[in-house]
Protein backbone atom coordinates (compact mmCIF):
# COMPACT_ATOMS: atom_id res chain seq x y z
CA UNK A 1 0.00 0.00 0.00
CA UNK A 2 1.18 3.50 -0.73
CA UNK A 3 0.68 5.04 2.67
CA UNK A 4 1.89 8.42 1.48
CA UNK A 5 -1.13 8.55 -0.86
CA UNK A 6 -3.57 7.40 1.81
CA UNK A 7 -2.41 10.17 4.12
CA UNK A 8 -3.13 12.71 1.40
CA UNK A 9 -6.71 11.74 0.60
CA UNK A 10 -10.12 11.20 2.17
CA UNK A 11 -11.85 7.86 1.74
CA UNK A 12 -15.24 9.52 2.11
CA UNK A 13 -16.68 12.90 3.04
CA UNK A 14 -18.62 13.32 6.27
CA UNK A 15 -18.29 16.99 7.06
CA UNK A 16 -19.00 17.91 10.69
CA UNK A 17 -20.47 14.50 11.50
CA UNK A 18 -19.14 14.94 15.05
CA UNK A 19 -21.94 17.45 15.71
CA UNK A 20 -24.46 14.61 15.60
CA UNK A 21 -22.70 12.34 18.09
CA UNK A 22 -20.49 14.47 20.32
CA UNK A 23 -17.34 13.16 18.70
CA UNK A 24 -18.08 9.51 19.51
CA UNK A 25 -15.22 8.06 17.41
CA UNK A 26 -12.60 10.23 19.14
CA UNK A 27 -13.79 9.70 22.72
CA UNK A 28 -13.83 6.69 24.99
CA UNK A 29 -17.57 6.86 25.64
CA UNK A 30 -17.55 3.76 27.86
CA UNK A 31 -14.35 4.63 29.72
CA UNK A 32 -16.17 5.68 32.86
CA UNK A 33 -17.15 2.05 33.37
CA UNK A 34 -13.59 0.69 33.08
CA UNK A 35 -11.82 -0.55 36.19
CA UNK A 36 -8.60 -1.79 34.58
CA UNK A 37 -8.32 -0.46 31.02
CA UNK A 38 -7.50 3.19 30.33
CA UNK A 39 -10.59 5.30 30.98
CA UNK A 40 -9.68 8.16 28.64
CA UNK A 41 -7.69 6.86 25.69
CA UNK A 42 -8.90 5.70 22.32
CA UNK A 43 -6.68 2.89 20.99
CA UNK A 44 -5.57 3.24 17.37
CA UNK A 45 -3.91 0.20 15.73
CA UNK A 46 -1.56 0.35 12.75
CA UNK A 47 0.75 -2.09 11.00
CA UNK A 48 4.45 -1.28 10.86
CA UNK A 49 4.31 -0.10 7.22
CA UNK A 50 1.79 2.59 8.11
CA UNK A 51 3.72 3.45 11.27
CA UNK A 52 6.79 4.31 9.18
CA UNK A 53 4.76 6.81 7.15
CA UNK A 54 3.06 8.16 10.27
CA UNK A 55 6.41 8.84 11.96
CA UNK A 56 7.93 10.20 8.76
CA UNK A 57 5.19 12.82 8.71
CA UNK A 58 5.84 13.72 12.35
CA UNK A 59 2.97 11.84 13.97
CA UNK A 60 0.41 13.55 16.21
CA UNK A 61 1.29 15.61 19.27
CA UNK A 62 0.64 14.03 22.69
CA UNK A 63 -0.18 10.61 21.24
CA UNK A 64 1.75 7.73 22.79
CA UNK A 65 2.53 4.50 21.02
CA UNK A 66 3.69 1.00 21.89
CA UNK A 67 5.20 -1.65 19.64
CA UNK A 68 3.92 -5.24 19.61
CA UNK A 69 4.77 -8.33 17.62
CA UNK A 70 3.10 -11.64 16.94
CA UNK A 71 5.20 -14.69 16.13
CA UNK A 72 4.15 -16.36 12.89
CA UNK A 73 6.18 -19.55 12.38
CA UNK A 74 9.79 -18.29 12.13
CA UNK A 75 8.71 -14.72 11.34
CA UNK A 76 6.98 -11.90 13.15
CA UNK A 77 4.10 -9.57 12.44
CA UNK A 78 4.81 -6.13 13.89
CA UNK A 79 2.11 -3.61 14.73
CA UNK A 80 1.61 -0.59 16.95
CA UNK A 81 -1.14 0.58 19.27
CA UNK A 82 -1.44 4.33 19.68
CA UNK A 83 -3.04 5.75 22.79
CA UNK A 84 -4.90 8.96 21.91
CA UNK A 85 -6.58 11.34 24.37
CA UNK A 86 -6.94 14.27 21.98
CA UNK A 87 -10.74 13.88 21.62
CA UNK A 88 -10.79 14.85 17.95
CA UNK A 89 -8.39 17.77 18.28
CA UNK A 90 -5.45 15.85 16.80
CA UNK A 91 -2.55 18.06 15.79
CA UNK A 92 -1.94 17.95 12.91
CA UNK A 93 -5.27 16.54 11.79
CA UNK A 94 -3.73 15.53 8.44
CA UNK A 95 -1.61 12.91 10.24
CA UNK A 96 -4.50 10.97 11.73
CA UNK A 97 -4.11 7.21 11.22
CA UNK A 98 -5.86 5.03 8.66
CA UNK A 99 -8.22 3.65 11.31
CA UNK A 100 -9.50 7.20 11.93
CA UNK A 101 -9.88 7.92 8.22
CA UNK A 102 -11.94 4.82 7.55
CA UNK A 103 -14.07 4.79 10.73
CA UNK A 104 -16.75 3.50 11.34
CA UNK A 105 -15.83 0.57 9.10
CA UNK A 106 -13.00 -1.79 8.24
CA UNK A 107 -13.18 -3.92 5.09
CA UNK A 108 -13.74 -7.61 5.59
CA UNK A 109 -11.52 -9.30 3.00
CA UNK A 110 -10.58 -12.73 1.72
CA UNK A 111 -7.01 -13.90 1.16
CA UNK A 112 -7.01 -12.39 -2.33
CA UNK A 113 -7.74 -8.96 -0.88
CA UNK A 114 -11.28 -8.80 -2.26
CA UNK A 115 -13.77 -6.92 -0.09
CA UNK A 116 -16.49 -9.38 0.93
CA UNK A 117 -18.16 -7.21 3.54
CA UNK A 118 -17.43 -4.82 6.37
CA UNK A 119 -16.65 -4.98 10.07
CA UNK A 120 -16.97 -2.11 12.48
CA UNK A 121 -13.62 -0.40 12.95
CA UNK A 122 -13.78 -0.47 16.76
CA UNK A 123 -14.00 -3.57 18.92
CA UNK A 124 -16.61 -1.92 21.15
CA UNK A 125 -18.85 -1.21 18.18
CA UNK A 126 -19.48 -4.89 17.51
CA UNK A 127 -21.60 -4.98 20.67
CA UNK A 128 -24.44 -2.82 19.36
CA UNK A 129 -27.61 -4.78 18.63
CA UNK A 130 -28.37 -2.79 15.46
CA UNK A 131 -27.11 0.15 13.42
CA UNK A 132 -30.05 2.16 14.73
CA UNK A 133 -28.67 1.78 18.26
CA UNK A 134 -25.11 2.65 17.23
CA UNK A 135 -23.76 5.99 18.48
CA UNK A 136 -22.03 6.85 15.19
CA UNK A 137 -24.46 8.42 12.68
CA UNK A 138 -22.31 7.34 9.73
CA UNK A 139 -23.36 3.69 10.07
CA UNK A 140 -26.84 4.80 8.97
CA UNK A 141 -25.56 6.49 5.82
CA UNK A 142 -25.62 3.99 2.97
CA UNK A 143 -23.07 5.76 0.77
CA UNK A 144 -20.14 5.32 3.18
CA UNK A 145 -19.35 1.71 2.27
CA UNK A 146 -19.54 2.39 -1.45
CA UNK A 147 -17.22 5.38 -1.09
CA UNK A 148 -14.70 3.25 0.79
CA UNK A 149 -14.81 0.58 -1.90
CA UNK A 150 -14.29 3.20 -4.60
CA UNK A 151 -11.47 5.12 -2.91
CA UNK A 152 -9.57 2.43 -1.03
CA UNK A 153 -6.29 1.63 -2.83
CA UNK A 154 -5.14 -1.92 -3.49
CA UNK A 155 -4.37 -3.61 -0.20
CA UNK A 156 -0.93 -5.00 0.54
CA UNK A 157 -0.56 -8.63 1.63
CA UNK A 158 0.36 -7.47 5.13
CA UNK A 159 -2.78 -5.35 5.37
CA UNK A 160 -4.91 -8.23 4.08
CA UNK A 161 -3.38 -10.41 6.79
CA UNK A 162 -4.11 -7.76 9.44
CA UNK A 163 -7.75 -7.36 8.36
CA UNK A 164 -8.29 -11.12 8.35
CA UNK A 165 -6.84 -11.28 11.87
CA UNK A 166 -9.19 -8.54 13.03
CA UNK A 167 -12.15 -10.42 11.58
CA UNK A 168 -11.19 -13.54 13.54
CA UNK A 169 -10.68 -11.56 16.75
CA UNK A 170 -14.16 -10.06 16.41
CA UNK A 171 -15.72 -13.49 15.75
CA UNK A 172 -14.02 -15.03 18.79
CA UNK A 173 -14.83 -12.22 21.20
CA UNK A 174 -18.51 -12.45 20.24
CA UNK A 175 -18.41 -16.13 21.17
CA UNK A 176 -17.08 -15.25 24.62
CA UNK A 177 -19.34 -12.21 25.00
CA UNK A 178 -22.49 -12.59 22.85
CA UNK A 179 -24.42 -9.86 24.70
CA UNK A 180 -25.12 -6.33 23.47
CA UNK A 181 -24.02 -3.22 25.32
CA UNK A 182 -27.25 -1.36 24.54
CA UNK A 183 -29.35 -4.16 26.04
CA UNK A 184 -27.43 -4.77 29.27
CA UNK A 185 -26.21 -2.96 32.34
CA UNK A 186 -23.14 -1.14 30.99
CA UNK A 187 -21.10 -1.46 34.16
CA UNK A 188 -21.54 -5.23 34.29
CA UNK A 189 -21.01 -5.55 30.56
CA UNK A 190 -17.71 -3.64 30.64
CA UNK A 191 -16.52 -5.72 33.58
CA UNK A 192 -17.05 -8.88 31.49
CA UNK A 193 -15.42 -7.21 28.49
CA UNK A 194 -12.28 -6.34 30.44
CA UNK A 195 -11.95 -9.88 31.74
CA UNK A 196 -12.32 -11.38 28.24
CA UNK A 197 -9.76 -8.99 26.72
CA UNK A 198 -7.19 -9.24 29.50
CA UNK A 199 -7.43 -13.03 29.82
CA UNK A 200 -6.08 -13.45 26.29
CA UNK A 201 -8.44 -16.37 25.63
CA UNK A 202 -9.70 -15.04 22.34
CA UNK A 203 -6.22 -14.73 20.87
CA UNK A 204 -5.35 -18.32 21.73
CA UNK A 205 -8.33 -19.51 19.69
CA UNK A 206 -7.14 -17.95 16.45
CA UNK A 207 -5.12 -20.02 13.96
CA UNK A 208 -2.71 -17.26 12.93
CA UNK A 209 -0.48 -19.57 10.88
CA UNK A 210 -3.43 -20.76 8.80
CA UNK A 211 -4.38 -17.18 7.94
CA UNK A 212 -0.76 -16.40 7.10
CA UNK A 213 -0.52 -19.40 4.75
CA UNK A 214 -3.74 -18.45 2.95
CA UNK A 215 -2.46 -14.94 2.24
CA UNK A 216 1.00 -16.20 1.32
CA UNK A 217 -0.51 -18.57 -1.24
CA UNK A 218 -1.76 -15.63 -3.33
CA UNK A 219 0.84 -12.95 -2.57
CA UNK A 220 4.06 -14.75 -1.72
CA UNK A 221 6.14 -14.10 1.37
CA UNK A 222 5.21 -10.79 3.01
CA UNK A 223 6.61 -10.86 6.55
ABEGO torsion letter per residue (X at the ends): XBAAAAAABBABBBBGAAAAAGGAAABBAAAAABAABBAABBBBBBBAAAAAAAAAAGEBBGBBBBBBBBBBEABBBBBBBBBBAAGGABOBAAABBAAAAAOABBBBBBAAGBBAEBBBABAAAAABABAAABABAAAABAAAAAAAAAABBBBBAAAAAAAAAAAAAAAAAAAABABBAAABBAAAAAAAAAAAAAAGAAAAABBAAAAAAAAAAAAEBAX
